[in-house]
């Protein structure tokens, strides 16, 4: 519980030997996390098919550990999967990763929120995280399965449009109009997120 109103959060994750992942269905129909045993507290902004599994590069946690002068353990950003040696933030939207027996598809970036700021407990955290611009990737579950610690991450498909997680993050968080136009023109986002960007452009 993270505030006086006793909001429940699943932000602070702990490493486990393996996780089972499934398609939780659309958020509008009550879809939550795609990870068995996970919890989504803010159903207005998190969970559902397009945010089923959150992936963060260990290299980003190491960056922030050096920046903040403290250890940042796996799961500290609320991620479901922590990778090493994978260019998570540079992934093209629609890229498919085979992890264990599961197949995941990159859908977009994580946008920092007040719950994230509470969990990290650093001054001006949302702005600092946004300015750095390496947010990690949300994915949907194309094929359910099990991801085990130490599994390889195999890139099995990369679309040709070239719009990356970082591009979408910049479009969402006040980037140049040209970036927003490029993302909207590519039409690679789920309808609700595409509509938000189109409205922002208007």
C-alpha positions as CSV (number, residue, x, y, z in Angstrom):
1,X,0.0,0.0,0.0
2,X,1.6,3.2,-1.1
3,X,-0.5,6.2,0.1
4,X,-3.0,7.4,2.7
5,X,-5.9,6.1,0.7
6,X,-4.3,2.6,0.9
7,X,-4.0,2.0,-2.8
8,X,-2.6,-1.4,-3.5
9,X,0.3,-1.7,-5.9
10,X,2.3,-4.5,-7.5
11,X,5.3,-2.2,-8.2
12,X,7.9,-3.9,-6.0
13,X,8.6,-7.2,-7.7
14,X,11.0,-9.9,-6.4
15,X,12.9,-12.3,-8.6
16,X,11.6,-15.8,-9.0
17,X,12.8,-18.9,-10.9
18,X,10.2,-18.8,-13.5
19,X,6.9,-17.1,-14.5
20,X,3.9,-18.2,-16.5
21,X,2.5,-15.7,-19.0
22,X,-0.9,-15.5,-20.7
23,X,-3.0,-13.1,-22.7
24,X,-5.0,-11.3,-19.9
25,X,-7.5,-9.9,-22.5
26,X,-8.4,-6.3,-23.0
27,X,-8.3,-3.9,-20.1
28,X,-11.9,-2.8,-20.9
29,X,-13.0,-6.3,-20.2
30,X,-11.1,-6.5,-16.9
31,X,-7.8,-7.8,-18.2
32,X,-5.0,-7.2,-15.7
33,X,-1.4,-8.6,-15.8
34,X,-0.3,-11.3,-18.2
35,X,1.9,-12.8,-15.5
36,X,0.5,-15.4,-13.1
37,X,0.5,-14.1,-9.5
38,X,1.2,-10.5,-10.5
39,X,-1.0,-7.6,-9.3
40,X,-2.1,-4.5,-11.1
41,X,-3.4,-1.8,-8.7
42,X,-4.2,1.1,-11.2
43,X,-6.6,-0.5,-13.7
44,X,-7.1,2.9,-15.4
45,X,-3.6,3.2,-16.6
46,X,-2.1,-0.3,-16.4
47,X,-2.8,-3.9,-17.3
48,X,-4.6,-5.5,-20.2
49,X,-3.5,-7.1,-23.4
50,X,-1.2,-4.3,-24.6
51,X,0.6,-4.2,-21.2
52,X,0.6,-7.8,-20.3
53,X,4.3,-8.2,-19.6
54,X,6.8,-5.4,-18.8
55,X,10.4,-5.8,-19.9
56,X,13.4,-3.8,-18.6
57,X,17.0,-4.1,-19.6
58,X,19.4,-4.8,-16.7
59,X,21.7,-2.2,-18.2
60,X,19.1,0.5,-17.5
61,X,18.9,-0.6,-13.8
62,X,22.7,-0.4,-13.7
63,X,22.6,3.1,-15.2
64,X,20.3,4.3,-12.5
65,X,22.2,2.5,-9.8
66,X,25.3,4.5,-10.7
67,X,23.2,7.7,-11.1
68,X,21.5,7.3,-7.7
69,X,24.4,5.8,-5.9
70,X,22.6,2.7,-4.7
71,X,21.8,-0.8,-5.8
72,X,18.8,-1.3,-8.0
73,X,17.7,-4.9,-7.8
74,X,15.9,-6.8,-10.6
75,X,12.2,-6.0,-10.4
76,X,12.7,-2.6,-8.8
77,X,11.0,-0.8,-11.7
78,X,8.0,-3.1,-11.5
79,X,9.2,-5.1,-14.5
80,X,8.1,-8.7,-15.0
81,X,11.2,-9.6,-17.0
82,X,14.7,-8.2,-16.5
83,X,17.0,-8.9,-19.5
84,X,20.7,-8.7,-20.1
85,X,22.3,-7.9,-23.5
86,X,18.9,-7.1,-25.2
87,X,18.3,-3.6,-26.7
88,X,14.9,-3.4,-25.1
89,X,14.3,0.4,-25.6
90,X,15.5,0.3,-29.2
91,X,13.1,-2.4,-30.2
92,X,10.8,-1.7,-33.1
93,X,7.1,-1.8,-32.1
94,X,5.8,-5.2,-33.2
95,X,9.1,-7.0,-32.6
96,X,8.5,-10.5,-31.4
97,X,10.7,-12.1,-28.8
98,X,10.8,-15.8,-28.0
99,X,11.5,-16.2,-24.3
100,X,11.3,-19.8,-23.0
101,X,8.1,-21.3,-24.4
102,X,6.4,-17.9,-24.6
103,X,6.2,-15.5,-27.5
104,X,5.9,-11.8,-26.7
105,X,5.3,-8.8,-29.0
106,X,6.5,-5.3,-28.2
107,X,3.6,-2.9,-28.0
108,X,5.0,0.4,-26.5
109,X,6.8,2.1,-23.7
110,X,6.1,2.4,-20.0
111,X,5.1,5.9,-19.0
112,X,6.3,6.9,-15.4
113,X,3.7,7.6,-12.8
114,X,3.4,8.7,-9.2
115,X,3.4,5.1,-8.0
116,X,6.7,4.6,-9.7
117,X,8.0,7.7,-8.1
118,X,6.8,6.5,-4.7
119,X,8.6,3.1,-5.1
120,X,11.9,4.7,-6.2
121,X,11.7,7.5,-3.6
122,X,14.0,9.9,-5.4
123,X,13.4,13.7,-5.9
124,X,11.9,14.6,-9.3
125,X,11.9,11.0,-10.3
126,X,9.3,11.2,-13.0
127,X,11.1,14.1,-14.8
128,X,14.5,12.5,-14.4
129,X,13.3,9.1,-15.8
130,X,11.4,10.9,-18.7
131,X,14.4,13.0,-19.6
132,X,16.6,9.9,-19.7
133,X,14.1,8.4,-22.2
134,X,14.8,4.7,-21.8
135,X,11.5,3.4,-20.3
136,X,11.5,-0.3,-21.0
137,X,8.9,-2.1,-23.2
138,X,5.4,-3.3,-22.6
139,X,4.6,-6.5,-24.5
140,X,1.5,-8.6,-25.3
141,X,1.5,-12.4,-25.1
142,X,1.2,-13.9,-28.6
143,X,1.7,-17.4,-27.3
144,X,1.4,-18.3,-23.6
145,X,4.2,-20.2,-21.9
146,X,6.8,-20.2,-19.2
147,X,9.8,-17.9,-19.0
148,X,12.6,-19.2,-16.8
149,X,15.6,-17.4,-15.4
150,X,18.5,-17.8,-17.8
151,X,16.3,-18.3,-20.9
152,X,17.7,-16.8,-24.1
153,X,15.8,-14.0,-25.7
154,X,15.5,-14.8,-29.4
155,X,14.3,-12.1,-31.8
156,X,12.0,-13.9,-34.3
157,X,10.5,-11.0,-36.1
158,X,11.2,-7.2,-36.6
159,X,8.7,-5.0,-38.6
160,X,10.1,-2.7,-41.3
161,X,8.4,0.5,-40.2
162,X,11.3,1.4,-37.9
163,X,9.3,3.1,-35.1
164,X,10.9,2.2,-31.8
165,X,9.9,2.1,-28.1
166,X,11.9,5.3,-27.6
167,X,10.2,7.0,-30.5
168,X,6.8,6.3,-29.0
169,X,7.9,7.4,-25.6
170,X,9.1,10.7,-27.0
171,X,5.8,11.2,-28.8
172,X,3.9,10.5,-25.6
173,X,6.0,12.8,-23.4
174,X,6.2,16.0,-25.3
175,X,8.7,15.2,-28.1
176,X,9.0,17.1,-31.3
177,X,5.9,17.3,-33.5
178,X,7.8,15.5,-36.2
179,X,8.3,12.4,-34.0
180,X,4.6,12.5,-33.1
181,X,3.6,12.7,-36.8
182,X,6.0,9.8,-37.6
183,X,4.5,7.6,-34.9
184,X,0.9,8.4,-35.9
185,X,1.6,7.9,-39.6
186,X,3.1,4.4,-38.9
187,X,-0.2,3.3,-37.3
188,X,1.5,0.7,-35.2
189,X,-0.1,1.4,-31.8
190,X,-3.2,-0.2,-30.3
191,X,-6.4,1.9,-31.3
192,X,-6.7,3.6,-27.9
193,X,-3.1,4.8,-27.9
194,X,-3.2,5.8,-31.6
195,X,-6.3,7.9,-30.9
196,X,-4.6,9.7,-28.0
197,X,-1.7,10.7,-30.1
198,X,-3.9,11.8,-33.0
199,X,-5.9,13.9,-30.5
200,X,-2.6,15.4,-29.2
201,X,-1.6,16.3,-32.7
202,X,-4.9,18.0,-33.4
